[in-house]
Amino acid sequence: NAADEAEAQPAGVNYDESKVPAYTLPDPLAPGGGPRVQSADEWRERGRPATLDLFKRFMFGVIPEGQVITRADLISDHEVFDGKGRRREYTLTLTGPTGRSIAVDILVYTPVDPKRADRSWPAFLGLNFKGNHAVDPDPRIKLCSSWLRPDGDNVVNNRATEKGRGSERSRWPIQTILGRGYAVVTACYHDIDPDYDDGFENGAHALFAEGRGRPRDPSAWGSIAAWAWGLSRIRDHLQTVPEIDPSRVAVMGHSRLGKTALWAGALDERFALVISNESGCGGAALSRRRFGETLERINTAAPHWFCSAFHTFNGKEDALPFDQHQLIALAAPRPVLVCSASEDLWADPKGEFLSALNADPVYRLLGFVGMEAREMPGIGEPILSRVGYHIRAGKHDTTDVDWAVFLDFADRHLTATIRP
Ligand code: GTR
C-alpha cells in the first residue's frame, strides 16, 4: 500500500545537503505577506488567526462546524504496576449532526500516591498506531475493534488479533512515565479516522454532512485534521478525570501522529505543551528544503492526510504561503519540543531543527526566549529551551531515549513551578 511504500524511502530522494535549493522562508511575523505584527497583542488579534487560517485553507483543511455529542462509558478500572498505577478504559461515543457515531476507546493511566489520594497529575496525551492493546501487554485491555494496517500475525483481515498485544510497548514506557509523576492517555488513531483513502466516507468525516457524493471543497479537512480534532475531544473528557490536572496536558505524537500533535496544539490552546517526534514532512520539517520526503511524495502516498488545496503545491514549495516554522509558532508562547533521529533522514532532522529555530521570533515578540541554540546541536545534546530540540542516534521510532527527553522537557516546562 502507498503509505508503506513511502516508509521504504524510495530512490531519487535528495539526502545531500549540498543539493538543498536556495529558499527564502516567509516571515512568521508577517503571515500571508501582510504587514509585520509589532506587538504581543497584535499577534493574538491578527498574527495568530491569520497564520491559523493559512494552515486551515491550504494544508490541513477546515474542521466543519456542527454539534457533536460525546458519551463516555467507563469500561474497566484496574490497579496496575503493583499498585503504583491505575488504569481506566473509557469508550467515547461521538455522535455528529448526521446522526452517525464513532467509538474511540481511550486508556487513562494515572500514578498512585498512597500519601495523597487527592493529587492531580500532569499528563501526556498521544495517539497510538496499533490499538490500545498494543501499547501494554495486559490481557485485560480491550482489543482494538477498528480497521488496522497489516502487521504480520498481529492483524488479520485488517482486524486485531491476540498476538498484537504489547506489540507497540517499546514506544510507551508507561511505568517509567508514571514513576516520573505523569499520567498517560492514549487512543488508537484509526478509531477516530481509519488511515486509508476511502473518500472521507468513514471515521470522523462521516459525523458531518459534508463530502459524501458531493464534490469536496479544496479546503475540506483531511485525516490529520480529523485525528487532531479527536485529540481535542479526548482532551474534553480529561476535564472529568479528577486525577488529571487539565491545565497541564501535553499533546505528543510520533511521525504522522507528530504532525497531528503539532496541528492539535496549534488549534487547541488548552494543550499546555506540544511534542513532535520525527514528524518530518508536513510536520516539523521545512517543506522548502525538499530534503527527504517532499510534498509531492507525501500527497501521492497519502492523499487523504491533507486537504486537496495542499496538493497544488506539489513541486511548488516556494509558492506555499507559509512554511512549517509557522506551525510551531502557532503554539507560542507554549513550550514545543521537536525531536529527530540521526538515521531518519526521510524526516529531515536539519529541517526540523530549522523550523524550531525560525519559530523563535514569535516567542521573542511575546516576551519569551524560544529557541536558545543558534546552531543545530549534536546527537544526544538536548536543547530544553521553551522551543526545544533533540536528535537521538538511530532510526525512525519512539524509544526510551526519546521519552527521557520528553520527561525532562515536561519537568522543566510543565511542572516546575506548579508541582506541589
Ligand atoms: C510515512 C510518511 C512519513 C511519516 C511516516 C509515519 O509513510 O512518509 O511522513 O508520517 O509514514 O507516520 O510513520
Residues whose N, C-alpha, C, O or C-beta is under 5 A from the ligand:
A	BS01	GTR	A3 A6 E7 H254 S255 R256 S279 G280 C281
